């Protein structure tokens, strides 16, 4: 990846490329919030379940191609590909970082 992503985001993206649930979860704060196309998951246990049920089975891998700061958040855009209808789809990931970790992540198509 040629762009410079903050460490917790880079760690998440790299773990996602390996479909590594533990690695994907590691950069999140314990009480982080993940909003996936309007569905809200609070805390690491709920986020782990999201990864286990909706990311891993369809091998959904996000490949960022743009990054910018917006309103204090880091907005990353790119294609997600996998075994799901419409693949690849363009996603926007809006990360809120705090204390060197992901505090919140919102994904939209």
Backbone as ProteinMPNN parsed JSONL, in Angstrom:
{"seq_chain_A": "XXXXXXXXXXXXXXXXXXXXXXXXXXXXXXXXXXXXXXXXXXXXXXXXXXXXXXXXXXXXXXXXXXXXXXXXXXXXXXXXXXXXXXXXXXXXXXXXXXXXXXXXXXXXX", "coords_chain_A": {"N_chain_A": [[0.849, -1.166, 0.0], [0.695, 2.136, -0.936], [-0.016, 4.549, 0.241], [0.078, 6.632, 3.193], [-1.096, 5.483, 6.093], [-2.552, 6.024, 9.331], [-1.176, 4.202, 12.095], [-3.026, 2.363, 13.596], [-5.069, 2.037, 11.706], [-3.704, 1.108, 9.438], [-2.816, -1.325, 10.522], [-5.274, -2.633, 10.903], [-6.199, -2.819, 8.203], [-4.166, -4.389, 7.06], [-4.44, -6.784, 8.54], [-7.029, -7.451, 7.775], [-6.582, -8.063, 5.098], [-5.417, -10.517, 5.391], [-7.502, -11.898, 6.387], [-7.701, -12.161, 9.157], [-9.128, -12.413, 12.088], [-8.467, -11.862, 14.836], [-6.279, -10.128, 14.491], [-7.555, -8.071, 13.083], [-9.243, -7.098, 15.024], [-7.568, -6.208, 17.032], [-6.581, -3.419, 16.796], [-8.746, -1.944, 17.749], [-10.362, -0.039, 20.33], [-11.472, -1.286, 23.52], [-14.151, -0.621, 24.014], [-15.057, 0.178, 21.552], [-16.979, 1.385, 18.723], [-18.598, 0.079, 15.907], [-20.039, 0.859, 12.969], [-21.757, -0.557, 10.532], [-22.852, -0.03, 7.494], [-25.143, 1.22, 8.625], [-25.88, -0.594, 10.641], [-25.277, -1.083, 14.037], [-22.556, -1.955, 16.101], [-21.351, -2.546, 19.236], [-18.51, -2.531, 21.259], [-15.787, -4.902, 21.655], [-16.541, -7.648, 21.59], [-18.963, -7.706, 20.143], [-18.074, -6.624, 17.731], [-16.227, -8.561, 16.964], [-18.0, -10.679, 16.471], [-19.377, -9.618, 14.265], [-17.256, -9.595, 12.361], [-16.773, -12.352, 12.258], [-19.216, -13.385, 11.323], [-19.929, -11.866, 9.05], [-17.76, -10.905, 7.544], [-15.568, -12.76, 7.253], [-16.853, -15.194, 6.194], [-17.534, -14.414, 3.557], [-15.168, -13.653, 2.589], [-14.37, -10.918, 2.561], [-12.405, -8.351, 1.591], [-10.874, -5.303, 2.069], [-9.45, -2.809, 0.097], [-7.75, -0.013, 0.319], [-7.64, 3.119, -1.49], [-7.611, 5.841, -1.346], [-7.038, 8.444, 1.048], [-7.978, 10.751, 3.572], [-8.193, 13.529, 5.86], [-10.983, 14.504, 7.75], [-13.027, 16.545, 9.488], [-11.768, 15.829, 11.895], [-11.735, 13.097, 11.751], [-10.401, 10.158, 10.091], [-10.757, 9.467, 6.814], [-11.129, 6.845, 4.671], [-11.098, 5.479, 1.49], [-12.007, 2.944, -0.88], [-11.914, -0.176, -2.756], [-13.821, -3.056, -1.92], [-13.526, -6.47, -2.09], [-14.729, -9.8, -2.679], [-16.576, -12.81, -1.958], [-19.337, -11.923, -2.524], [-22.485, -10.468, -3.547], [-22.229, -8.189, -6.254], [-19.558, -7.663, -5.973], [-16.462, -6.292, -7.035], [-17.138, -3.757, -4.552], [-17.314, -0.258, -3.961], [-16.254, 1.27, -1.039], [-16.588, 3.532, 1.755], [-14.712, 4.215, 4.539], [-14.913, 5.532, 7.683], [-12.899, 6.514, 10.141], [-12.571, 7.061, 13.598], [-10.116, 8.015, 15.721], [-8.45, 7.417, 18.847], [-6.207, 7.728, 21.518], [-4.237, 6.187, 20.191], [-5.669, 4.129, 19.027], [-8.511, 2.56, 17.361], [-11.447, 4.147, 17.83], [-13.963, 4.454, 16.797], [-15.624, 3.23, 13.904], [-17.108, 3.728, 10.852], [-18.728, 2.302, 8.141], [-19.684, 2.698, 4.767], [-21.397, 2.152, 1.69]], "CA_chain_A": [[0.0, 0.0, 0.0], [1.59, 3.272, -1.098], [-0.431, 5.703, 1.033], [0.439, 6.602, 4.608], [-2.25, 5.376, 6.979], [-2.199, 5.943, 10.748], [-0.848, 2.825, 12.473], [-4.127, 1.438, 13.87], [-5.804, 1.78, 10.467], [-2.839, 0.227, 8.639], [-2.856, -2.651, 11.145], [-6.584, -3.204, 10.589], [-6.24, -3.144, 6.775], [-3.256, -5.515, 6.826], [-5.058, -7.987, 9.109], [-8.166, -7.778, 6.923], [-6.054, -8.697, 3.882], [-5.133, -11.916, 5.769], [-8.731, -12.404, 6.991], [-7.266, -12.499, 10.511], [-10.074, -11.747, 12.988], [-7.767, -11.309, 16.004], [-5.504, -8.986, 14.029], [-8.48, -6.993, 12.726], [-9.834, -6.583, 16.251], [-6.537, -5.665, 17.923], [-6.459, -1.956, 16.837], [-9.951, -1.311, 18.287], [-10.523, 0.107, 21.776], [-12.385, -2.296, 24.076], [-15.543, -0.169, 23.906], [-15.213, 0.797, 20.235], [-18.251, 1.252, 18.009], [-18.456, -0.182, 14.477], [-21.326, 1.014, 12.291], [-21.6, -1.19, 9.219], [-24.027, 0.294, 6.682], [-26.274, 1.539, 9.482], [-25.999, -1.524, 11.764], [-24.346, -0.659, 15.083], [-21.931, -2.996, 16.907], [-20.635, -1.867, 20.313], [-17.589, -3.349, 22.03], [-15.005, -5.86, 20.88], [-17.253, -8.92, 21.393], [-19.919, -7.512, 19.053], [-17.303, -6.417, 16.498], [-15.701, -9.888, 16.614], [-19.11, -11.428, 15.883], [-19.554, -9.053, 12.926], [-16.192, -10.128, 11.5], [-16.955, -13.803, 12.142], [-20.429, -13.724, 10.58], [-20.176, -11.131, 7.812], [-16.544, -10.599, 6.778], [-14.811, -13.976, 6.95], [-17.532, -16.135, 5.298], [-17.543, -13.948, 2.163], [-13.783, -13.265, 2.27], [-14.428, -9.495, 2.214], [-11.115, -7.685, 1.791], [-10.913, -3.883, 1.709], [-8.184, -2.3, -0.43], [-7.897, 1.44, 0.235], [-6.892, 3.82, -2.533], [-7.517, 7.258, -0.989], [-7.163, 8.75, 2.479], [-8.01, 12.186, 3.865], [-8.734, 13.891, 7.164], [-12.232, 15.242, 7.597], [-13.699, 16.752, 10.759], [-11.083, 15.103, 12.96], [-11.711, 11.674, 11.433], [-9.626, 9.733, 8.938], [-11.667, 8.863, 5.847], [-10.392, 5.983, 3.747], [-11.989, 4.928, 0.472], [-11.409, 1.929, -1.734], [-12.752, -1.302, -3.152], [-13.861, -4.297, -1.146], [-13.86, -7.587, -2.965], [-14.943, -11.06, -1.989], [-17.636, -13.661, -2.484], [-20.621, -11.314, -2.203], [-23.096, -9.854, -4.733], [-21.753, -6.875, -6.645], [-18.115, -7.52, -5.751], [-16.074, -5.434, -5.927], [-17.927, -2.566, -4.249], [-16.539, 0.855, -3.41], [-16.651, 1.597, 0.323], [-15.974, 4.612, 2.511], [-14.492, 3.882, 5.947], [-14.644, 6.735, 8.475], [-12.284, 6.096, 11.393], [-12.302, 7.992, 14.679], [-9.001, 7.462, 16.493], [-8.197, 7.983, 20.171], [-5.203, 6.994, 22.29], [-3.529, 5.234, 19.348], [-6.541, 3.006, 18.69], [-9.753, 2.891, 16.669], [-12.555, 4.371, 18.77], [-15.186, 4.233, 16.034], [-15.485, 3.009, 12.469], [-18.373, 3.666, 10.124], [-18.54, 1.937, 6.745], [-20.818, 2.906, 3.877], [-21.162, 1.848, 0.278]], "C_chain_A": [[0.898, 1.233, 0.0], [1.21, 4.472, -0.228], [-0.047, 5.51, 2.497], [-0.829, 6.601, 5.454], [-1.77, 5.42, 8.426], [-2.065, 4.473, 11.161], [-2.054, 1.944, 12.77], [-4.936, 1.088, 12.624], [-4.998, 0.849, 9.577], [-2.861, -1.192, 9.193], [-4.166, -3.367, 10.837], [-6.631, -3.671, 9.125], [-5.36, -4.36, 6.478], [-3.829, -6.821, 7.365], [-6.261, -8.422, 8.277], [-7.706, -8.483, 5.652], [-5.727, -10.169, 4.126], [-6.371, -12.631, 6.295], [-8.462, -12.944, 8.398], [-8.138, -11.735, 11.51], [-9.362, -11.122, 14.183], [-6.97, -10.07, 15.628], [-6.378, -7.796, 13.668], [-9.029, -6.322, 13.973], [-8.832, -5.832, 17.129], [-6.459, -4.132, 17.938], [-7.663, -1.226, 17.443], [-9.864, -1.176, 19.802], [-11.539, -0.938, 22.256], [-13.854, -1.922, 23.899], [-15.83, 0.517, 22.568], [-16.603, 0.532, 19.658], [-17.933, 1.062, 16.522], [-19.856, -0.083, 13.89], [-21.124, 0.55, 10.855], [-22.886, -0.988, 8.42], [-25.282, 0.455, 7.536], [-26.485, 0.593, 10.651], [-24.893, -1.235, 12.763], [-23.883, -1.854, 15.921], [-21.07, -2.299, 17.959], [-19.794, -2.853, 21.103], [-16.93, -4.431, 21.183], [-15.74, -7.178, 20.635], [-18.237, -8.806, 20.225], [-19.198, -7.33, 17.716], [-16.714, -7.747, 16.036], [-16.79, -10.72, 15.928], [-19.405, -10.934, 14.464], [-18.521, -9.624, 11.965], [-16.424, -11.609, 11.214], [-18.138, -14.158, 11.238], [-20.539, -13.066, 9.21], [-18.94, -10.827, 6.969], [-15.859, -11.89, 6.316], [-15.557, -14.905, 5.989], [-17.512, -15.719, 3.822], [-16.161, -13.464, 1.709], [-13.711, -11.807, 1.812], [-13.116, -8.814, 2.6], [-11.2, -6.276, 1.219], [-9.517, -3.436, 1.278], [-8.31, -0.793, -0.616], [-7.084, 2.035, -0.909], [-6.822, 5.326, -2.298], [-7.665, 7.406, 0.516], [-7.153, 10.265, 2.639], [-8.496, 12.373, 5.298], [-9.963, 14.745, 6.938], [-12.909, 15.345, 8.961], [-13.081, 15.992, 11.918], [-11.03, 13.603, 12.755], [-10.771, 11.416, 10.268], [-10.579, 8.973, 8.022], [-10.837, 8.132, 4.798], [-11.4, 5.386, 2.774], [-11.246, 3.892, -0.35], [-12.404, 0.829, -2.043], [-12.677, -2.417, -2.124], [-14.264, -5.387, -2.128], [-14.0, -8.854, -2.133], [-16.057, -11.83, -2.671], [-19.002, -13.122, -2.067], [-21.162, -10.621, -3.449], [-22.546, -8.451, -4.991], [-20.258, -6.665, -6.488], [-17.401, -7.251, -7.061], [-17.011, -4.233, -5.789], [-17.013, -1.496, -3.662], [-17.114, 1.236, -2.049], [-15.946, 2.857, 0.802], [-15.908, 4.158, 3.959], [-14.132, 5.177, 6.666], [-14.182, 6.282, 9.857], [-12.193, 7.283, 12.348], [-11.242, 7.33, 15.546], [-8.897, 8.166, 17.84], [-7.169, 7.1, 20.865], [-4.503, 5.909, 21.472], [-4.347, 4.023, 18.956], [-7.763, 3.509, 17.926], [-10.861, 2.975, 17.707], [-13.887, 4.099, 18.088], [-14.824, 4.045, 14.566], [-16.878, 2.927, 11.88], [-18.086, 3.354, 8.661], [-19.826, 2.176, 5.987], [-20.397, 2.57, 2.465], [-21.402, 3.097, -0.522]], "O_chain_A": [[1.774, 1.356, 0.856], [2.054, 5.335, 0.013], [0.127, 4.388, 2.972], [-1.544, 7.6, 5.519], [-0.691, 4.909, 8.729], [-2.763, 3.608, 10.632], [-2.115, 0.838, 12.233], [-5.434, -0.031, 12.5], [-5.547, -0.1, 9.017], [-2.917, -2.156, 8.43], [-4.172, -4.563, 10.546], [-7.055, -4.792, 8.845], [-5.76, -5.254, 5.732], [-3.715, -7.859, 6.713], [-6.492, -9.617, 8.092], [-8.373, -9.404, 5.179], [-5.751, -10.977, 3.198], [-6.317, -13.819, 6.615], [-8.925, -14.021, 8.773], [-7.914, -10.548, 11.751], [-9.625, -9.966, 14.515], [-6.979, -9.076, 16.354], [-6.004, -6.648, 13.91], [-9.255, -5.112, 13.981], [-9.206, -4.929, 17.877], [-6.283, -3.568, 19.018], [-7.608, -0.011, 17.633], [-9.362, -2.069, 20.485], [-12.365, -1.411, 21.476], [-14.699, -2.786, 23.663], [-16.74, 1.34, 22.469], [-17.296, -0.408, 20.049], [-17.113, 1.782, 15.952], [-20.75, -0.843, 14.262], [-20.414, 1.182, 10.072], [-23.88, -1.68, 8.637], [-26.339, -0.092, 7.223], [-27.209, 0.942, 11.583], [-23.72, -1.151, 12.399], [-24.693, -2.654, 16.389], [-20.16, -1.544, 17.614], [-20.292, -3.881, 21.563], [-17.445, -4.822, 20.136], [-15.578, -7.773, 19.569], [-18.329, -9.721, 19.407], [-19.659, -7.825, 16.688], [-16.703, -8.031, 14.839], [-16.53, -11.385, 14.925], [-19.654, -11.737, 13.565], [-18.868, -10.084, 10.877], [-16.289, -12.063, 10.078], [-18.07, -15.121, 10.474], [-21.161, -13.62, 8.303], [-19.072, -10.521, 5.784], [-15.607, -12.076, 5.126], [-14.944, -15.376, 5.032], [-17.476, -16.574, 2.937], [-16.001, -12.939, 0.607], [-13.075, -11.495, 0.805], [-12.769, -8.717, 3.777], [-11.545, -6.076, 0.054], [-8.534, -3.649, 1.988], [-8.905, -0.337, -1.593], [-6.009, 1.548, -1.257], [-6.061, 6.021, -2.971], [-8.328, 6.604, 1.173], [-6.424, 10.973, 1.944], [-9.129, 11.487, 5.873], [-9.989, 15.6, 6.053], [-13.319, 14.331, 9.526], [-13.79, 15.558, 12.825], [-10.351, 12.902, 13.505], [-10.392, 12.338, 9.546], [-11.142, 7.951, 8.415], [-9.973, 8.71, 4.138], [-12.431, 4.852, 3.184], [-10.025, 3.948, -0.499], [-13.57, 0.887, -1.651], [-11.627, -2.688, -1.541], [-15.218, -5.238, -2.893], [-13.459, -8.96, -1.032], [-16.432, -11.541, -3.807], [-19.739, -13.788, -1.34], [-20.386, -10.227, -4.32], [-22.415, -7.639, -4.076], [-19.742, -5.602, -6.832], [-17.683, -7.888, -8.076], [-17.594, -3.759, -6.764], [-16.055, -1.804, -2.952], [-18.311, 1.492, -1.92], [-14.864, 3.205, 0.329], [-16.918, 3.764, 4.542], [-13.161, 5.843, 6.306], [-14.962, 5.741, 10.641], [-11.786, 8.376, 11.954], [-11.44, 6.223, 16.047], [-9.212, 9.35, 17.965], [-7.252, 5.873, 20.807], [-4.206, 4.834, 21.993], [-3.785, 2.991, 18.59], [-8.019, 4.711, 17.851], [-11.173, 1.992, 18.38], [-14.82, 3.584, 18.703], [-13.859, 4.619, 14.062], [-17.721, 2.159, 12.344], [-17.302, 4.047, 8.013], [-20.918, 1.9, 6.484], [-19.23, 2.681, 2.089], [-21.264, 3.082, -1.745]]}, "name": "protein", "num_of_chains": 1, "seq": "XXXXXXXXXXXXXXXXXXXXXXXXXXXXXXXXXXXXXXXXXXXXXXXXXXXXXXXXXXXXXXXXXXXXXXXXXXXXXXXXXXXXXXXXXXXXXXXXXXXXXXXXXXXXX"}
